[in-house]
Amino acid sequence: MAKVLILPLLKMPSGHHQVAEALMHKLKCMDSTIEMKKVDLISYTSGTLEKIVTKMYLKWIQKAPRTYQWVYKHFIYADADQTALMKLYELSFIKQMEKLIAEENPDLVICTHSFPSMLLSRLKSKGKIDVPVINAYTDFFVNGLWGKKEIDIHFVPNQTIKTTLICNGVPEQNIFVTGIPIHEAFKERTVLRHTSRKKILISGGSSGLGDLYRLLKALKREQPGRADYYVLCGKNEKLYNKLNGWGMKHIIPVPYIQSRKEMSRLYDEADAIITKPGGVTISEVIQKKLPIFIHSVLPGQEEINLAFLKQHGLVFELDFTKPVEEQVMEILEDGKQLARFYRRLRQYGSEIELRGKEFDVLIRGLLGRKANQTPDKVLKDQYYVSTSY
């Protein structure tokens, strides 16, 4: 029985865990006998350390976002493997990673965070491990911390990253444009939108990070108009209770939704979404072909995501010097702007190279550790599978 080890980072809910779970579900659908284990290296090293790191990160990004942005830009987004800080991290955790791999003895490792990828890359370059490793990227760019040339397979979100990796010495046949992996539940269509009033989803309030209250206060001042706003509160009970207390008919708080099927239904019922530029949420919404409006952005990853998304015409950024609903309705009621937006969505989707059975063939080839075969040859050894829509 094959064993797959999946490595996000930290225990707090994040896109790294969402991508990990999406891939675990896809693997289970492919072969129910595969044993899968999701492990956070920090918790594996020390549960107390993980709690400290999580608490420090959340406080840092809330209280001093500009300093976090500076550190991310100079120590992670750039050539992070060359910095003294990253060398310290490597010395602190590489032995723990080697121990984890020895204990679990997986047939395949999938990294959904750059930190474990960097450590595995180091171990492979030193000949300490020979297990196949996949990088599954969770943002629309690749930071300097990810392992690159030593990693066997790269699941990248777009052709831009593919080109970047090739320029960094990664063989082209090891890179597959998959988009940011999302759960299969979001690829199903459940209902059609057909109400007279527009239904707008608002997300980004679950963690308490970002500037969601600026948006909500603006909508509160504008009074009911031609749209209803459904605010996804997640586990943020303070936000849910506050919005309930407002008693505004056009601002409807939605409690925590555990079911992906239910979340998929909400997407299908909506006319648009107002959110932050997190990689997984944006990818789910792109799959649903919803117009996307950005209300705020966290420093670091989300700022870089937003730059990519704006450059490719995949989102609309709100201007809080103007009425929010006026901006949303201007887009939703402009046939030319919507046509241009949907054309850009199709263009983004057309970059995908690996789907369905081709994914299965690639994974089976890695699990079988086919000797002296590149991933490209593993695919060519199998029957042809179309990747067209």
Beta strands, then each sheet from edge to edge (+ up, - down):
strand 1: 3-7
strand 2: 35-38
strand 3: 108-111
strand 4: 133-136
strand 5: 153-156
strand 6: 175-177
strand 7: 198-202
strand 8: 227-234
strand 9: 251-255
strand 10: 272-275
strand 11: 292-294
strand 12: 316-317
sheet 1: 2+ 1+ 3+ 4+ 5+ 6+
sheet 2: 9+ 8+ 7+ 10+ 11+ 12+
end
